[in-house]
Amino acid sequence: MNSTLHRLLVWLAVALFLLPVIWMFGTAFKSPAEIINAGARLWPQQISFDAFRIIWQGELATQIGNSLLIAVLSTAISLLAGFLAAYALVRYRFPARLDNLFLLAVLVVKMMPPIVVAIPLYSLMNHAGLLNTRIGLVLAYQVYTLPFCIWMLLGFIRDIPLEIEEAAAMDGAHLAKRLAYIVLPLCAPGLVATAIFSLILGWNEFLFSLLFIHTPDKFTIPLFIANFITEDGTSWGALMATGMISSLPMLALAGYMQRYLLRGFSMGLK
């Protein structure tokens, strides 16, 4: 009885989770008239591709390319800097508990609302000539992706036995060699798990893109989606079609990297 009840609760949770996704997919294939008149019907009576024609004419491919480029670059920088910072915090001792103070400062930055740092960042980027540039947006994303990567990688690096590195050091391996041939391979599942979440953060970010990007040719996917919500109304079909297409790359990536993701979580929980 308990097993049956547990399964029913699991399926209920799955159904509640999938309901908005099914609604999004169904609405994307409805005609504008059916969206207005269909009420709560999940799936269209007649499949229409009008919404996909609208978003394709709006240069959706360009926005997807911008989001992908910015998310990948910001993740690469965050992973590299976060890995080195986490390794130093785990393996080295700092005077006066500076390591704990640094981690606290990183956590405070991560927990701050984006609008708190948006104005100072805007001023800095304006003086540096980085407004309305993709590289400026990549650097701005470090405010949140880098602290996230540092905190995520701390647990993974702590799980790597120090004795392995000490044995390699006794055999003459210097720090760079130990990092390349010991720490990185052992930490690979954690790096993949961290990279996936960092990519999702960069892919979904909206506020910094809204403030720092001014021309449509550099818009990211969240900005492109926002164009369908105006004072004259909401283009629900185009909105849902864009949401469906924009969710597919991250879903495909997470599905392909699932085994590494699970290994990363199990590694961090040891």
Helices and strands as residue ranges (DSSP letters): H 2-28, H 32-37, H 50-57, H 60-91, G 95-97, H 98-111, H 114-128, H 134-158, H 162-170, H 175-178, I 179-183, H 184-204, H 207-212, G 216-218, H 221-226, E 229-230, E 233-234, H 236-256, H 258-268
